[in-house]
Amino acid sequence: MAGPLNPQATAISNVTTAKQFQQLTPSDTEELGMDLKALYCLADGDAVCEDYFGNVVTFPVVAGNMLYIRPKFLRVGTTATMVGFST
């Protein structure tokens, strides 16, 4: 019988298989345009993210934080330096 599913291990595994990464530039009109797996914070601040349904959430992040989300936009107002990982 298999053990319980470990979501954190699965998420980390997904990121380590990323084939592309790039520093992200905040924009309210330019979609991120990559099949994101996660966002990684290089410098502390706020990551203002909009999803594909128009919901906007501000995530306070510190360097080293990983956000396992796939936003449509990294909005203007973002003060953190973020990198996107994709396939």
C-alpha positions as a printed NumPy array, in Angstrom:
array([[  0.   ,   0.   ,   0.   ],
       [  1.363,   3.415,  -0.935],
       [  2.026,   6.028,   1.741],
       [  0.228,   9.373,   1.973],
       [  0.758,  11.878,  -0.82 ],
       [  3.26 ,  14.582,   0.092],
       [  2.142,  17.809,  -1.694],
       [  5.344,  19.678,  -0.801],
       [  7.553,  16.958,  -2.299],
       [  5.369,  16.929,  -5.423],
       [  5.598,  20.722,  -5.77 ],
       [  9.378,  20.71 ,  -5.319],
       [  9.686,  17.907,  -7.868],
       [  7.659,  19.958, -10.366],
       [  9.955,  22.958,  -9.958],
       [ 13.155,  20.964, -10.293],
       [ 11.928,  19.78 , -13.694],
       [ 11.544,  23.35 , -14.992],
       [ 13.352,  23.898, -18.287],
       [ 13.131,  27.686, -18.403],
       [ 13.431,  30.508, -15.897],
       [ 13.391,  34.261, -16.218],
       [ 13.261,  37.34 , -14.058],
       [  9.738,  38.737, -14.219],
       [  8.814,  42.343, -14.968],
       [  5.58 ,  43.583, -13.363],
       [  2.866,  44.645, -15.821],
       [ -0.901,  45.095, -15.703],
       [ -1.258,  44.424, -19.451],
       [  1.51 ,  42.013, -20.52 ],
       [  0.696,  38.408, -19.622],
       [  3.574,  36.446, -18.149],
       [  3.388,  34.338, -21.292],
       [  5.061,  31.213, -19.985],
       [  3.689,  27.962, -18.594],
       [  4.675,  28.828, -15.04 ],
       [  5.182,  26.154, -12.414],
       [  6.173,  28.527,  -9.607],
       [  7.545,  31.935,  -8.669],
       [ 10.757,  32.342,  -6.682],
       [ 11.59 ,  35.479,  -4.681],
       [ 15.094,  36.926,  -5.123],
       [ 14.536,  40.095,  -3.053],
       [ 12.008,  40.877,  -0.287],
       [  8.802,  42.776,  -0.996],
       [  5.243,  42.213,  -2.195],
       [  4.277,  40.052,  -5.172],
       [  0.98 ,  41.344,  -6.557],
       [ -0.494,  38.513,  -8.629],
       [ -3.613,  38.303, -10.787],
       [ -5.054,  34.908, -11.679],
       [ -6.937,  33.924, -14.847],
       [-10.274,  34.851, -13.23 ],
       [ -9.225,  38.445, -12.447],
       [ -8.592,  37.871,  -8.729],
       [ -5.708,  39.973,  -7.389],
       [ -3.789,  38.927,  -4.275],
       [ -0.738,  40.532,  -2.684],
       [  1.752,  38.048,  -1.259],
       [  4.369,  39.449,   1.15 ],
       [  7.519,  37.468,   0.351],
       [ 11.126,  37.316,   1.504],
       [ 14.145,  36.184,  -0.49 ],
       [ 14.068,  32.418,  -0.851],
       [ 10.265,  32.086,  -0.752],
       [  8.658,  29.944,  -3.431],
       [  5.062,  30.574,  -4.52 ],
       [  3.527,  27.496,  -6.136],
       [  1.063,  29.488,  -8.228],
       [  0.521,  30.212, -11.931],
       [ -0.583,  33.848, -12.217],
       [ -1.617,  35.506, -15.464],
       [ -0.048,  38.825, -14.44 ],
       [  2.592,  39.969, -11.974],
       [  0.972,  43.352, -11.421],
       [  2.473,  46.821, -11.194],
       [  2.84 ,  47.473,  -7.473],
       [  5.026,  44.399,  -7.06 ],
       [  8.064,  45.398,  -5.01 ],
       [  9.692,  41.962,  -4.74 ],
       [ 12.15 ,  40.724,  -7.347],
       [ 10.655,  37.526,  -8.753],
       [ 11.775,  34.735, -11.087],
       [  9.362,  32.436, -12.921],
       [ 10.026,  28.716, -13.52 ],
       [  8.349,  27.034, -16.482],
       [  8.426,  23.99 , -18.74 ]])
